[in-house]
């Protein structure tokens, strides 16, 4: 059985963060493990408060995982400050972690900021160069590149700028596009457009967490990056299409829609 590790913040309402990652791992019949970076008071309506765990303790959590059940792939989500980034980078290098997928979480679906501005530089300079795949949405890609995205041509330019600077595959997610949900994968100097259906469902809480976790799963299963992204996009589309409607705000997905008992 493939072993997956998520390093991220929590969501007590279960739609995003660690909880969404573990559900995604389970939906793909893999063994999920977690290292918590921040405890977040949030639900479908927004983020109420964030408490970061001590960096040293985060490092100890990673030690506990890597020295016992070594993960076949690692998904990294919410990291709110540069001290936490530094510890994670140190451990990833120490243990020679493989198949690393980074979802550069900066803003929650509700619009609340989840990362300190001082941490963005450390994210770009220290963590992203260790990644195999980076999965920014359009606002996050704008921050990482310093370029405003207005159309698909801008998405291509931004993907090249980010990808050439960190040497990883970059998936710029098109969920913020008005007329479609096409994603752009930039890898090895080539552009791959992945068409996506724009589903009429406002409940998209945790889509980024879910997609990046699914990509990590599929890499652990031996797929190449393009195939892993395509399969993950199909899974996410199915989870959105089920139309789960929970909560007072932007609700969660049906992560286990493909499980039958």
Secondary structure, DSSP 8 states (H G I E B T S, - for coil): --EEEEEE---TTSSSHHHHHHHHHHHTT-EEEEEE-EEEEEETTEEEEEEE--HHHHHHHHHHHHTTS--SEEEE----SHHHHHHHHHHHHHTT--SEEE----B-TTS-B-S-HHHHHHIIIIIGGG-SEE--BHHHHHHHHS----SHHHHHHHHHHHHHHH-SEEEEB-TT-SS---EEEEETTEEEEE-----S----BTHHHHHHHHHHHHHHTT--HHHHHHHHHHHHHHHHHT----SSSS-B--TTTT---
